[in-house]
Amino acid sequence: MEFYPGFDIEPAFSPMGFSYGKDVFGPAVENRSLDDIRKSLMDPACSGPDTVYSIAMDTGKMCHKSVLEDMHLLYGAVVYASGRLGREPVRSQGHIHNRSRFSGWSTPEVYEIWTGEAIVYMQETAKDHPGRCFAVHAGPGDVVIVPPYWAHATVNASADENAPMAFGAWCVRDYGFEYDDVRAHNGIAWFPVFGKDGKLEWLPNPKYAESELVCKSPDAHPELGIVPGEPIYTTFEKSHDAFAYVVHPELKAEVWKNYIP
């Protein structure tokens, strides 16, 4: 692993999954297959790895299990396959977070890349006019925060077809996903594709109105508790309320206005 996430969890890539240390809890992974996400790809008939990514929702140190449950906070871990989905990189289909019963808000998500290269793509809405669109490129140790209500997808951005990717994320315990608007537009507003030179490019999805895509690195976001170089799990360990806004986004209502990731 290129970046230590603050507790004893290790991604595995063949087969995909995670190993947990003796003081760490975590489930067997849930797998997302290529068939699960075809309808949101640029080429739904493309070939690619049968298992696109594997998810372990609710993991962490045993000493924090009851604290996380009481706070309704959850730490998830995901590993992405290497390879391609036709011309596209391995990626998720895109979704919006459901409104949580704890806040009545759609909830944010705090990503931390552990290994490989990632792009967290996000757009303000999945309606015909997607609003502002961002492709945030991140490497090991980088943190990217998706705000409430935004549609987003995660991309294994490595040009090396043999390179997997893994990350961890803070999210709300009663997480749920809305896919209808994304699927109604046959995917996100911009499709990532590898050109003939092997470089990643973005093509607009004609199902949406015209929009502009901003490609960037992650902003620092100290106002959202991000400490440069420190694992987000360690930040939580030092102060359990550091990511309370994941469960209660209204705590950072002013931050979400005109948000730039």
C-alpha positions, 0 to 999 in steps of 0.5 A, spaced: 500 500 500 502 506 498 498 510 503 497 508 510 490 509 512 490 509 519 488 502 521 490 495 519 486 494 513 490 491 506 487 491 499 488 485 495 487 485 488 487 478 486 481 476 487 479 483 490 478 484 497 481 486 503 484 483 509 483 486 516 488 486 522 486 483 529 484 489 532 480 491 525 472 489 523 470 488 516 465 484 512 466 480 506 466 484 500 460 486 495 462 485 488 459 490 482 460 486 475 460 489 469 453 487 467 451 491 473 453 498 470 453 497 463 447 502 462 451 508 464 457 506 460 459 510 453 459 503 450 454 499 454 456 493 449 463 493 451 468 488 454 472 489 460 473 485 467 467 481 470 468 484 477 469 492 476 470 493 483 469 490 490 466 494 496 467 493 504 462 497 507 463 498 515 470 497 517 475 500 522 478 499 529 474 494 534 475 500 539 471 504 535 465 500 532 460 502 538 462 509 537 461 509 529 454 506 530 452 511 535 454 517 531 451 513 525 458 514 521 461 509 517 467 508 514 467 504 507 473 501 503 473 500 495 478 496 491 477 497 483 480 492 478 485 494 473 483 494 465 478 498 461 471 498 459 472 499 452 475 505 451 473 508 458 477 506 464 474 502 470 469 506 473 463 506 477 456 508 474 455 514 477 449 516 483 447 521 487 446 519 495 439 518 498 437 523 503 438 520 510 433 519 515 438 523 520 438 529 517 433 529 511 439 531 507 443 528 501 449 526 504 457 528 502 462 523 502 469 524 504 474 520 499 481 518 501 486 515 495 490 509 498 493 506 492 493 508 484 491 514 481 483 516 481 479 521 478 473 523 482 468 526 477 462 530 480 456 534 477 451 539 481 445 535 478 443 529 474 438 533 470 438 535 463 442 541 465 448 538 469 451 545 472 458 545 474 462 539 472 469 537 476 474 531 474 478 531 481 485 527 480 487 524 486 493 520 488 495 516 494 494 520 500 489 525 497 482 527 499 476 529 495 470 531 498 463 530 494 458 535 497 450 533 498 446 532 492 451 532 487 452 526 482 458 523 482 463 517 479 469 514 481 474 512 476 481 508 476 485 513 472 491 510 471 494 509 464 497 503 466 492 497 464 495 493 470 494 498 475 488 497 480 486 502 485 483 502 492 480 508 497 477 509 503 471 513 505 467 516 510 459 516 509 453 516 513 451 509 516 444 509 512 447 510 505 443 509 499 444 511 492 439 514 487 441 512 480 434 514 476 436 520 473 443 518 471 441 512 468 435 516 464 441 520 461 445 514 459 451 516 464 454 522 467 455 528 463 462 527 461 465 520 459 472 519 460 476 515 455 483 513 453 485 516 446 490 513 442 496 516 445 494 513 452 492 519 455 485 520 458 480 525 455 473 527 456 467 526 451 461 530 452 455 526 453 450 528 448 444 526 453 445 533 457 445 540 455 452 543 454 456 544 460 464 545 461 468 540 465 473 543 470 479 538 471 483 540 477 487 537 483 483 537 490 482 543 494 485 543 501 478 544 505 481 545 512 474 548 514 472 540 513 477 537 517 482 535 512 489 535 515 494 535 510 498 528 510 494 525 515 489 519 514 482 521 515 481 515 520 486 518 524 483 525 524 477 521 526 480 518 532 483 524 534 476 528 534 470 523 533 466 530 531 471 531 525 466 528 520 460 529 524 458 533 518 457 527 513 451 525 518 449 532 519 451 536 512 447 542 515 453 543 520 456 545 514 451 549 510 455 555 508 461 551 505 456 547 500 454 554 497 458 555 491 462 549 493 469 547 489 472 540 490 
